[in-house]
Every structure is written in C-alpha cells, then in structure tokens.
C-alpha cells in the first residue's frame, strides 16, 4: 500500500505542475502578423497590381482537432497598408488555427479569392519556434472586373512559366 501511495504522490508532483502551467497565459504573447490585398487582376495570387486593403477585417479561429468545436476566436482590422497584427495569450497546441477573411471595405473588391481566403497559423510554443511572431500567408479579395493592364501583366507570368 505504501508503494501505491508513493506512485500517486510522484504522479501528482510531476503532472499537476504541467497542468497548471499549460492553463496559464503566456508572459509574452504570440503576435500573429499578416496582410490582406486586393487582387486587381483576378489572378488568384499577388501581382504587381495587387494593393493592400486598409480597414479589412480578419478573424483567427482555433478548433479542437477531434470535434472541430470552436475554442478560440479573435478579430483584427488591417492598417493603412493592409497589414494586421494581434496578440494571442494562450497556447493552442492541440488545436487547428486559421486566420480567415471577414470583410473588405473596398467597393468592387469584396469577394474573397478562393484558396487565398484563409491561412493556417501555428499558435503554440511547443514546436521549436523561438520567435514570438507567427506569420500568416497573405490573403486576398478579388476585384469584380480585372483592370485593363492585367492582360499584359498576366502574359509576363505566362512567359516566365514557358521559359522553364
């Protein structure tokens, strides 16, 4: 019986501090950084005609891996250059986290670009990344109609592709 008590005491001394530490907020929060652009050429990626969108809204969401239940959500608004930053104080190691487009204030450029409407982010310190910064891929909205110069721009991309 004394041996069983010793094992329970050992488990309590090892496991309880880990549980308490996991539930505490970070001393230095993780900073999620990214940008939102207007795809003027409707290319599905950033071209030289793409511009940052000031005042666009984005949202970070983390979901439990097994149940896909939403466990964290936070919104941010882009600055004058189309960049956003927000802090995350908790560890989301066992969750799937994405930054999603919410809205664009630009009339004529408010439809999310398919495949560029979300970006996966890793919001944990348990992965070997030393920095507090977490970068999300750029996300974009598409213009309703491509701009006139886009034909020439897209031809240039096609020429680069054919050179390989």
C-alpha positions as CSV (number, residue, x, y, z in Angstrom):
1,X,0.0,0.0,0.0
2,X,2.9,2.4,0.8
3,X,4.2,1.8,-2.7
4,X,0.9,2.7,-4.3
5,X,0.8,5.9,-2.3
6,X,4.3,6.8,-3.4
7,X,3.4,6.3,-7.0
8,X,0.4,8.6,-6.7
9,X,2.5,11.2,-4.9
10,X,5.1,11.0,-7.7
11,X,2.4,11.4,-10.4
12,X,0.8,14.3,-8.5
13,X,4.2,16.1,-8.2
14,X,5.0,15.6,-11.9
15,X,1.6,16.0,-13.6
16,X,0.0,18.8,-11.5
17,X,2.7,21.5,-12.3
18,X,2.4,20.7,-16.0
19,X,-1.4,21.1,-15.9
20,X,-1.2,24.4,-14.0
21,X,1.5,25.8,-16.4
22,X,-0.5,24.8,-19.5
23,X,-3.5,26.7,-18.4
24,X,-1.7,30.0,-17.7
25,X,-1.4,32.8,-20.3
26,X,1.9,33.5,-22.0
27,X,4.2,36.0,-20.3
28,X,5.0,37.3,-23.8
29,X,2.0,36.8,-26.2
30,X,2.4,35.4,-29.6
31,X,2.0,38.0,-32.3
32,X,0.1,36.9,-35.4
33,X,1.1,39.0,-38.4
34,X,-0.3,39.1,-42.0
35,X,-1.7,41.1,-44.8
36,X,-4.8,41.5,-46.9
37,X,-4.7,42.6,-50.6
38,X,-7.0,43.4,-53.5
39,X,-6.3,41.1,-56.5
40,X,-6.9,43.7,-59.2
41,X,-6.2,41.1,-62.0
42,X,-8.3,38.3,-60.5
43,X,-5.2,36.1,-60.9
44,X,-5.6,34.2,-57.6
45,X,-2.3,35.4,-56.3
46,X,-0.5,38.7,-55.7
47,X,0.7,40.5,-58.8
48,X,2.3,43.9,-59.3
49,X,-1.3,45.4,-59.5
50,X,-2.3,44.0,-56.0
51,X,-2.7,46.6,-53.3
52,X,-3.1,46.3,-49.6
53,X,-6.6,46.9,-48.2
54,X,-7.0,49.3,-45.3
55,X,-9.8,48.5,-42.9
56,X,-10.3,44.9,-44.0
57,X,-11.4,42.6,-41.2
58,X,-9.8,39.2,-40.4
59,X,-10.5,36.7,-37.7
60,X,-8.4,34.0,-36.1
61,X,-10.1,30.8,-35.1
62,X,-8.8,27.7,-33.4
63,X,-10.8,24.5,-33.3
64,X,-10.3,21.3,-31.4
65,X,-8.7,18.7,-33.6
66,X,-11.2,15.9,-32.9
67,X,-14.5,17.6,-32.5
68,X,-13.8,20.7,-34.6
69,X,-15.5,22.7,-31.9
70,X,-14.6,26.4,-31.9
71,X,-12.4,27.1,-28.8
72,X,-10.8,30.5,-29.7
73,X,-11.7,33.4,-31.9
74,X,-10.2,36.9,-32.2
75,X,-10.7,39.7,-34.8
76,X,-8.4,42.3,-36.2
77,X,-8.6,45.1,-38.7
78,X,-5.9,46.0,-41.2
79,X,-3.9,49.2,-41.1
80,X,-3.4,51.7,-44.0
81,X,-1.1,49.3,-45.8
82,X,-3.3,46.3,-45.4
83,X,-1.3,44.7,-42.6
84,X,-2.7,43.3,-39.3
85,X,-1.2,42.2,-36.0
86,X,-2.9,40.7,-33.0
87,X,-1.8,39.1,-29.8
88,X,-2.6,35.5,-28.7
89,X,-2.0,35.0,-25.0
90,X,-2.9,31.3,-24.7
91,X,-1.3,28.1,-26.1
92,X,-3.3,26.3,-28.8
93,X,-1.0,23.3,-29.2
94,X,-3.7,20.7,-29.7
95,X,-5.9,22.8,-32.0
96,X,-6.2,23.7,-35.7
97,X,-5.8,27.5,-36.1
98,X,-6.6,29.6,-39.2
99,X,-6.8,33.3,-39.9
100,X,-9.8,34.0,-42.2
101,X,-11.0,36.9,-44.3
102,X,-14.2,38.5,-42.8
103,X,-14.8,41.6,-44.9
104,X,-13.4,44.2,-47.2
105,X,-14.4,47.9,-47.1
106,X,-13.5,48.3,-50.8
107,X,-16.4,48.5,-53.2
108,X,-15.7,46.3,-56.2
109,X,-13.1,44.3,-54.3
110,X,-15.0,42.4,-51.6
111,X,-15.2,38.8,-52.9
112,X,-12.7,36.5,-51.2
113,X,-10.2,34.9,-53.5
114,X,-10.8,31.1,-53.5
115,X,-7.7,29.4,-51.9
116,X,-6.5,32.8,-50.5
117,X,-9.3,33.3,-48.1
118,X,-7.6,31.7,-45.1
119,X,-4.2,31.0,-43.8
120,X,-3.1,28.3,-41.3
121,X,-1.1,29.5,-38.3
122,X,0.7,27.6,-35.5
123,X,-0.2,29.1,-32.1
124,X,2.0,27.2,-29.7
125,X,5.5,27.4,-28.2
126,X,5.7,23.6,-28.2
127,X,7.1,23.4,-31.7
128,X,10.7,24.7,-31.6
129,X,10.0,28.2,-33.0
130,X,12.0,30.6,-30.8
131,X,10.3,33.8,-32.1
132,X,7.0,35.2,-30.7
133,X,6.0,36.2,-34.2
134,X,3.7,33.9,-36.3
135,X,3.3,34.9,-39.9
136,X,0.1,34.1,-41.8
137,X,0.2,33.9,-45.6
138,X,-1.2,36.9,-47.4
139,X,-4.9,36.7,-48.1
140,X,-6.9,38.4,-50.8
141,X,-10.1,39.7,-52.1
142,X,-10.8,39.9,-55.9
143,X,-12.0,42.8,-57.9
144,X,-15.3,42.4,-59.7
145,X,-13.6,43.1,-63.0
146,X,-9.9,42.8,-63.9
147,X,-8.1,46.1,-64.6
148,X,-7.0,46.9,-68.2
149,X,-3.3,46.5,-67.6
150,X,-3.8,43.0,-66.2
151,X,-3.7,41.3,-69.6
152,X,0.0,42.4,-70.1
153,X,0.9,41.5,-66.5
154,X,-0.5,38.0,-66.8
155,X,1.3,37.5,-70.1
156,X,4.6,38.2,-68.3
157,X,3.8,35.5,-65.8
158,X,3.0,33.1,-68.6
159,X,6.3,33.9,-70.4
160,X,8.2,33.1,-67.2
161,X,6.4,29.8,-66.9
162,X,7.2,28.8,-70.5
163,X,11.0,29.5,-70.0
164,X,11.3,26.5,-67.6
